[in-house]
Amino acid sequence: MDFEIPQKLRDYLAVLDQFIEDEIKPLENSDDNIRFFDHRREHARTDWDNDGLPREEWEDLLREMRKKADAAGHLRYALPEEYGGQNGTNLDMAVIREHLATKGLGLHNDLQNESSIVGNMPQVLMFRDFGTPDQKDEFIGGMLAGTHKVAFGLTEPDHGSDATWMETRAVPEKRDGVDGWLINGSKMWNTGLHVANYDMIFARTAGDDGAARGITCFLVPTDADGFKIEEYLWTFNMPTDHPRISLTNVWVPDSAILGPRENGLALAQHFVHENRIRQAASGVGAAQFCINESVQYAKDRKPFGKPLAANQAIQFPLVEAHTECEMIRNLVYKTAWQMDQMTKPEVTIHLSDKVSMCNYRANRLVCEAADLAMQVHGGIGYSRHKPFEHIYRHHRRYRITEGAEEIQIRKVGGHLFGYINKNEAPKRAAE
């Protein structure tokens, strides 16, 4: 077995490092942009008097970063060549995500909204694989050009992991001779909706509550009559772009359906494994950053006439965390490599439990590493003058979102104890 990172990928990491030094760091340090990353970061990013939304200056900076990354050929790395990408593999993206996160906070790879010089663009592939020719032409080109921004509306106020029990309903209704659908319901955590012009709304169109079939995905314009943002939910990690919305007699034509009618959950499952393995890799990188910073601080800090590092009470917890990083990193790399050898349906059947192992353990690890870094650094570690509180607040969300760790442990248990049939894909999209 060869555990070496491919030379081509190592060379590309060096290219990314140079790009960060030449293009991104100068932008980060100009015009006091560092305020978005130092102790002022939460206030600098958050428009507290505008529902806690991101400040325009912050989002302008992120757009400028993405523009530079796209011009250099990095932003679309994971996409196919036909969309200007470099056919990045799951292993590539895992290694890159970890590498960038290990560098700590910065414009190159921001934690709060998953903005990175190497983008994660799962919706482009959703439209490629599920869109009609007209939808592909409009939305793929629009998303890459920045004219189309599409939010994702699956979770509801009373339904999260139990997505098949959603209460949002769509019923057929013809208007002016055009076949269409009338949608009523509500959604939560529609991230990015403050700038989106479309929302992927999942609604039950047939079947009983709890059934995987019978749910359809609709592309709903955010300016449609009856589509309303009720409130933006303030979170542990601000600013917020996570609203609760309501849909009251929202009408869309048949052409708004994305993917197979009554099998819309296939869309929700489409990118879940890629997202989770990349998220796990990012967690390992952020955890390693916390450990590295703590080790250096423990060697430099000399209370009572000797370095903190001389104390086994400091050494042992960091050794445990460092060991955990090494183990999870290797599982992430192995699983990502295995994913590259399979089709998406095969990954769902044969690797879904391994992806869940990587994800829930990495999410837990980075929270523990950030907390440990605060303890090692003492008072200054607890302050916002160090990045550990920010890392903790960001990564804590992933122990809940995109599959809570309990859901993922349940999936592993389903495979381990034989409750999930190895010969077919699991039925529940939220898992």
C-alpha positions in Angstrom: 0.0 0.0 0.0 1.2 3.5 -0.9 0.4 6.2 1.6 2.3 8.9 -0.2 0.4 12.0 -1.3 0.8 12.0 -5.2 3.6 14.2 -6.3 1.3 16.2 -8.6 -0.9 17.1 -5.6 2.1 18.1 -3.5 3.3 20.3 -6.3 -0.2 21.9 -6.5 -0.1 22.6 -2.7 3.1 24.6 -3.3 1.4 26.5 -6.1 -1.5 27.4 -3.7 1.0 28.5 -1.0 2.7 30.8 -3.5 -0.6 32.2 -4.7 -1.6 32.9 -1.1 1.6 34.8 -0.5 1.6 36.7 -3.8 -2.1 37.5 -4.1 -4.2 36.8 -1.0 -2.0 37.9 1.9 -1.5 41.4 0.3 -5.2 41.8 -0.1 -5.8 40.6 3.5 -3.4 43.1 4.8 -4.5 46.1 2.8 -7.0 48.8 3.8 -7.3 47.4 7.3 -8.9 44.2 5.9 -7.1 42.4 8.7 -9.9 43.6 10.9 -12.0 40.8 9.5 -9.6 38.2 10.9 -8.1 39.7 14.1 -9.9 40.3 17.5 -12.4 42.6 15.7 -13.5 39.9 13.3 -17.0 39.2 14.6 -17.9 42.9 14.9 -16.2 43.8 11.6 -18.2 41.1 9.7 -21.6 41.6 11.4 -24.1 44.3 10.6 -25.8 44.1 14.0 -28.5 46.7 13.1 -29.4 44.8 9.9 -30.7 41.5 11.3 -27.1 40.4 12.0 -26.4 39.9 8.3 -22.8 40.1 6.9 -21.6 43.6 6.3 -21.3 44.6 2.6 -17.6 45.3 3.0 -16.9 41.8 4.3 -18.8 40.2 1.4 -17.1 42.6 -1.1 -13.7 41.3 0.2 -14.7 37.7 -0.2 -15.9 38.4 -3.8 -12.6 40.0 -4.6 -10.7 37.0 -3.2 -12.9 34.6 -5.3 -12.3 36.7 -8.4 -8.5 36.4 -7.9 -8.7 32.7 -7.2 -10.9 32.1 -10.3 -8.6 34.1 -12.5 -5.7 32.0 -11.3 -7.5 28.8 -12.0 -7.9 27.6 -8.4 -11.5 28.4 -7.5 -13.1 25.8 -9.7 -10.4 23.1 -9.1 -12.9 20.4 -8.0 -15.2 20.9 -11.0 -14.9 19.0 -14.3 -12.8 20.6 -17.1 -16.0 21.4 -19.1 -16.8 24.0 -16.4 -13.3 25.4 -16.1 -12.1 23.1 -13.4 -9.3 20.6 -13.0 -11.2 17.4 -12.3 -10.1 17.5 -8.7 -10.7 14.2 -6.9 -12.0 13.5 -3.5 -8.5 12.8 -2.3 -7.3 16.0 -3.8 -10.0 18.0 -2.1 -9.4 16.3 1.3 -5.7 17.0 1.2 -6.2 20.6 0.0 -8.9 21.4 2.6 -6.8 20.1 5.4 -3.7 22.0 4.1 -5.6 25.3 4.0 -7.2 24.8 7.4 -3.9 24.0 9.0 -2.7 27.5 8.1 -5.3 29.0 10.5 -7.6 32.0 10.0 -7.2 34.0 6.8 -8.8 35.2 3.6 -7.4 32.1 1.8 -9.9 29.8 3.6 -12.4 31.5 5.8 -14.3 29.3 8.3 -17.4 31.4 9.0 -19.0 30.9 5.5 -16.8 28.2 3.9 -15.3 30.7 1.5 -12.0 29.4 0.0 -9.5 29.9 -2.8 -10.4 26.3 -3.8 -14.2 26.3 -3.9 -16.7 23.7 -3.0 -19.5 23.9 -5.6 -21.8 20.9 -5.2 -24.8 22.6 -6.7 -23.0 22.9 -10.1 -22.8 19.1 -10.2 -26.4 18.8 -9.0 -27.6 20.7 -12.1 -25.2 18.8 -14.3 -26.6 15.5 -13.2 -30.3 16.4 -12.6 -31.1 19.5 -14.6 -32.9 19.8 -17.8 -31.0 21.2 -20.8 -32.5 24.7 -20.2 -31.8 24.5 -16.4 -28.2 23.5 -17.1 -27.7 26.4 -19.5 -29.2 29.0 -17.2 -28.1 27.9 -13.8 -24.6 26.4 -14.3 -23.5 29.3 -16.3 -25.3 31.7 -14.0 -23.7 30.3 -10.8 -20.2 30.3 -12.3 -20.7 33.9 -13.5 -22.2 35.0 -10.2 -25.6 36.0 -11.6 -27.5 33.0 -10.1 -27.2 32.2 -6.4 -29.3 29.2 -5.2 -30.1 28.5 -1.5 -31.1 25.1 -0.2 -34.5 24.5 1.6 -34.8 21.1 3.1 -34.8 21.5 6.9 -38.0 22.8 8.5 -38.8 24.4 11.9 -40.2 21.1 13.2 -38.2 18.7 11.1 -34.4 18.4 10.7 -32.9 15.0 10.4 -36.4 13.5 9.9 -36.6 15.1 6.4 -39.1 12.5 5.1 -41.6 13.9 7.6 -41.5 17.4 6.2 -44.8 19.3 6.3 -44.2 21.5 3.2 -46.7 20.5 0.5 -47.0 21.1 -3.2 -50.2 20.3 -5.1 -50.8 20.6 -8.9 -52.5 23.8 -10.1 -52.8 25.1 -13.7 -52.6 28.8 -14.2 -53.3 30.5 -17.5 -53.0 27.2 -19.3 -49.7 26.4 -17.7 -49.3 23.3 -15.6 -47.7 24.1 -12.2 -47.6 23.6 -8.5 -48.9 25.5 -5.4 -46.5 25.3 -2.5 -47.3 25.9 1.2 -45.0 25.4 4.1 -41.9 26.7 5.9 -38.1 26.1 5.9 -35.2 26.8 8.3 -31.5 27.4 7.9 -31.6 28.4 4.2 -28.0 29.5 4.2 -27.1 32.4 1.9 -30.7 33.4 1.2 -29.9 37.0 1.8 -28.2 37.1 -1.6 -29.9 34.2 -3.4 -32.4 34.7 -6.2 -33.5 31.1 -6.1 -34.2 28.6 -3.4 -34.3 24.8 -3.8 -37.5 24.0 -2.0 -38.2 20.4 -1.1 -41.9 19.6 -0.8 -44.0 16.5 -0.5 -46.0 16.0 -3.7 -47.1 12.4 -3.1 -46.8 9.5 -0.6 -47.2 9.3 3.1 -45.3 11.0 5.9 -42.0 9.2 6.5 -41.8 7.8 2.9 -38.7 8.6 1.0 -40.5 8.7 -2.3 -43.0 11.5 -2.9 -40.7 14.5 -2.3 -40.0 16.8 -5.1 -37.4 19.6 -5.5 -38.6 23.0 -6.9 -36.5 25.9 -8.0 -38.5 28.8 -6.4 -37.6 32.4 -7.2 -37.1 34.3 -4.0 -39.1 37.2 -5.3 -42.2 34.9 -5.9 -45.5 36.0 -4.4 -45.9 34.3 -1.1 -42.2 33.7 -0.5 -41.3 35.5 2.7 -38.2 35.7 4.9 -39.6 35.7 8.4 -36.4 36.2 10.4 -32.7 35.7 10.4 -31.6 33.4 13.2 -28.6 34.6 15.2 -26.2 31.9 15.8 -23.2 31.0 18.0 -21.0 32.1 15.1 -22.0 35.5 13.6 -22.8 37.0 11.2 -25.9 35.1 10.2 -27.2 34.3 6.7 -29.6 31.6 8.0 -33.2 32.6 7.8 -36.5 31.0 8.5 -38.9 31.4 5.6 -42.6 30.8 4.9 -44.3 29.8 1.6 -47.9 30.8 1.3 -49.6 29.8 -1.9 -46.4 30.1 -3.9 -47.0 29.0 -7.5 -44.3 27.7 -9.8 -44.6 26.1 -13.3 -43.7 22.5 -14.0 -40.4 23.7 -15.5 -39.3 24.6 -11.9 -39.0 21.0 -10.9 -35.3 20.0 -10.6 -34.5 16.3 -10.9 -36.9 13.4 -10.8 -40.4 14.2 -9.6 -41.2 12.4 -6.3 -37.6 11.4 -5.9 -36.2 14.7 -4.9 -34.3 13.3 -2.0 -31.8 11.9 -4.5 -30.6 15.5 -4.9 -30.1 15.9 -1.2 -28.1 12.7 -1.2 -26.1 13.6 -4.3 -23.3 15.6 -2.6 -23.6 14.6 1.0 -20.6 12.2 1.0 -18.3 14.7 -0.8 -19.3 17.4 1.6 -18.8 15.3 4.7 -15.4 14.0 3.7 -14.2 17.6 2.9 -15.7 18.9 6.1 -13.9 16.2 8.0 -10.6 17.1 6.3 -11.1 20.8 7.2 -11.7 19.8 10.8 -8.5 17.8 11.0 -6.6 20.8 9.6 -8.1 23.2 12.0 -7.5 20.8 14.9 -3.8 20.5 13.8 -3.5 24.3 13.7 -4.7 24.5 17.3 -2.3 21.8 18.4 0.7 23.4 16.6 0.0 26.8 18.1 -0.3 25.3 21.5 2.9 23.3 21.2 4.8 26.4 20.2 3.2 28.5 23.0 4.1 25.8 25.5 7.7 26.0 24.5 7.9 29.8 24.5 5.9 30.5 27.7 8.1 30.1 30.8 6.2 30.5 34.1 8.0 29.7 37.3 11.3 29.7 35.4 10.7 26.8 33.0 8.7 26.2 29.8 5.1 25.1 30.0 6.2 22.3 27.7 8.2 20.7 30.5 5.0 19.8 32.3 3.5 16.5 31.5 0.0 18.0 32.3 0.6 20.1 29.2 2.3 17.4 27.1 -0.1 14.5 27.6 -3.4 16.2 26.4 -1.6 17.6 23.3 -0.1 14.2 22.5 -3.5 12.7 22.7 -5.0 15.3 20.4 -2.0 15.0 18.0 -2.4 11.2 17.9 -6.1 11.6 17.2 -5.3 14.0 14.3 -3.0 11.4 12.8 -5.5 8.6 13.0 -8.4 10.6 11.6 -6.3 12.1 8.9 -5.3 8.7 7.6 -8.9 7.5 7.7 -10.0 10.6 5.8 -7.4 10.1 3.2 -8.1 6.4 2.8 -11.9 7.0 2.6 -11.5 9.8 0.1 -9.2 7.6 -2.1 -11.7 4.8 -1.9 -14.5 7.2 -3.0 -12.5 8.0 -6.1 -12.6 4.3 -7.1 -16.4 4.1 -7.0 -19.6 5.7 -8.5 -21.8 7.8 -6.2 -24.3 4.9 -5.8 -21.5 2.5 -4.9 -20.2 5.0 -2.3 -23.6 5.2 -0.7 -23.7 1.4 -0.4 -20.2 0.6 0.5 -18.6 3.7 2.1 -21.3 5.7 3.7 -20.5 4.4 7.2 -16.8 5.2 6.7 -17.6 8.8 5.6 -19.8 9.2 8.7 -16.9 7.9 10.9 -14.6 10.5 9.4 -17.0 13.3 9.8 -18.3 12.9 13.3 -14.9 12.1 14.7 -13.2 15.0 13.0 -16.0 17.5 14.0 -15.6 16.4 17.6 -11.8 16.5 17.4 -11.6 20.1 16.3 -13.9 21.3 19.0 -11.8 19.4 21.6 -8.5 20.8 20.1 -9.8 24.4 20.1 -10.9 24.0 23.8 -7.5 22.5 24.7 -5.7 25.3 22.9 -7.6 27.8 25.0 -6.6 26.0 28.2 -2.9 25.8 27.2 -2.9 29.5 26.3 -4.7 30.5 29.5 -6.3 33.9 29.6 -5.1 35.1 26.2 -6.4 31.8 24.7 -9.8 32.6 25.9 -9.7 36.1 24.4 -10.6 37.0 20.9 -6.9 38.0 20.3 -6.4 34.3 19.6 -8.4 32.4 17.0 -9.4 29.4 19.1 -12.8 30.7 20.1 -13.6 31.4 16.5 -12.5 28.0 15.4 -14.6 26.4 18.2 -17.7 28.4 17.4 -17.5 27.6 13.7 -16.8 23.9 13.9 -19.3 23.3 16.7 -22.1 23.7 14.2 -21.0 20.7 12.2 -21.7 18.4 15.2 -25.3 19.3 14.4 -25.7 20.4 10.8 -25.4 18.3 7.6 -26.1 15.2 9.7 -25.8 15.5 13.5 -23.2 13.2 15.0 -25.9 11.1 16.5 -27.4 10.5 13.0 -24.0 9.6 11.7 -23.2 7.3 14.6 -26.6 5.7 13.9 -25.6 5.1 10.3 -22.4 3.4 11.4 -24.4 1.3 13.7 -26.8 0.4 11.0 -23.9 -0.9 8.9 -22.2 -2.6 11.8 -25.3 -4.4 13.1 -26.8 -5.1 9.7 -29.9 -2.9 9.9 -28.8 -1.2 6.7 -29.0 -3.5 3.7 -25.6 -3.6 2.1 -27.2 -4.4 -1.2 -29.1 -1.2 -1.5 -28.7 2.5 -0.7 -30.1 3.8 2.7 -33.6 5.3 2.4 -33.3 8.4 4.5 -31.7 11.4 2.8 -30.9 13.1 6.1 -28.6 10.3 7.1 
